Amino acid sequence: MSDETRPPRRRLRIGTLAAFLTGVLALLCCTGGTAAFFLTELGGDAGEQMTLTGQECTGDFPVNATGKMPRMSEYGESQLRNAARIIKVGQEMKVPPRGWVIAVATAMQESGLRNLANRTVAQSRDLPNEGVGADHDSVGLFQQRATWGTVAQRMTPEYAARKFYEKLLKVPGWQRMPLTTAAQKVQISAFPDAYAKHEALAARIVDALAGGAARTAEIGGRQVCDAASGAEIAASGWTAPIPGGVGSGFRTASRPGHNGVDIAARKGTPIHVAASGRVLVSRCDPDNGGRLSCDVDGWPGKGGCGWFVDVLHADGLVTRYCHLVSKPRVRVGQTVQAGEVIGEVGSSGNSSGPHLHFEVHTDGDRTSRSAIDPVPFMRSRGAPLKHQG
C-alpha cells in the first residue's frame, strides 16, 4: 500500500474517513501469525471495550407505568415513567416492539421524555407539566402542534403516544426503515436526522421497561426473543449478518490480534448489513504484496481482507464484513437498511475457506482501539451470533 493510498490515522467522524485497521487472522480467516492485514492499526493491545447492559428477554414484556422505575444515568424517574406510558400505549394498540423503540427515541429527541408546556400557549402552563418549551405551538412529549388535538389532549402522554402510533402505522414499510426515516415520516421535523442518535438508548430503555422486548423479532406473526438473522430485524434495529456458527472468536489467547469473529458459511451465502447506516468503504483490500487480487480465492498468509465493506451506524458504531466472493453490491456513501444484502460470502484475501469475518467498532473509530467482541454485543441487540457445536 503506497503512501498515496494509505488512509490517514485518525478517528472517523461524520463525513470523515478514519484510519484502516490491521490484524492477524487465523484458521478460516486468519491463519498465519504474522501476516499483515493491510488495514493498518489493528495490531497491538486491546482497548477498553464498551460496557453492554441489557435485560433478559422475558417473552411477556410486562410494563408498569405506575410502579418503581429502574435506575438509569441518562434519565430520571419521571422521564422513564413517560417512556413506560409510551410503551404501554403501543402494547394496547398491538404495535410491534420496533414501534415502541421508534416512539421512545422520538420523544427523547422532541422533549427529553418530558411533558412540556409552551410559554406561548397560555393554557398549557396551567396544566400539569415537567417544563416549558417555546417551539411554535408545540406541547407534550412529542411536541405536537395544534392540528394533533387540543392542548389538554396533546399534554396527556397517553393521547400523544396514541396519535404518534396512529400516524406511524400508516407509513408503508415503517418496520424496516431506519429509525430516523420512520420518525421523520410522522413528525415532519426541521431536523430529520436528529432521531437516529437516540436509537441505541431507546432500545435499552424498552428492554429495561418491557422485559427485553427490543431483543425480539417478529417471526411467523409472533415476537421471538434473540432470533433476528438476515431478513428478520430485531426491534433494536439489528440483525445477524448471516446464519451460522462462530468458529473463530474475538482476540483469543492464540490470536490476540483477531479483532472480529469468523462465521462459517457456504460460498455465495447472502450477507445482510447488521443495522441501517451509511457505507464508508466498499473495495478490495491489497494483499501482502500490494496486489488487488480479490476475484480469486485467497489462502493463509496471503494477507488482506479481500473484498470488504465498512458501514457507519447512527450511534457511532461501525460494522465490517470481510472476504466477500466478489465486488460488494453497495458503494461508498450509500445508505443501507438493516437486513439489506451487501454481498455474498467468499474466501478472498487472507482466508483458507468460505466464511464471513465480522467486526464491530465503537465511537466511529475503525481501528483496533475500538474493536469490541461481536458475540455479546449482537446478543444484546437480539441478533445473536451462534457458537458452533
Beta strands, then each sheet from edge to edge (+ up, - down):
strand 1: 117-118
strand 2: 132-133
strand 3: 216-219
strand 4: 222-225
strand 5: 245-248
strand 6: 261-264
strand 7: 270-272
strand 8: 277-284
strand 9: 307-313
strand 10: 318-324
strand 11: 335-336
strand 12: 341-344
strand 13: 355-361
strand 14: 371-372
strand 15: 386-387
sheet 1: 1+ 2+
sheet 2: 3+ 4-
sheet 3: 11+ 8- 9+ 10- 13+ 6- 5+ 15+
sheet 4: 7+ 12-
sheet 5: 11+ 8- 9+ 10- 13+ 14-
end
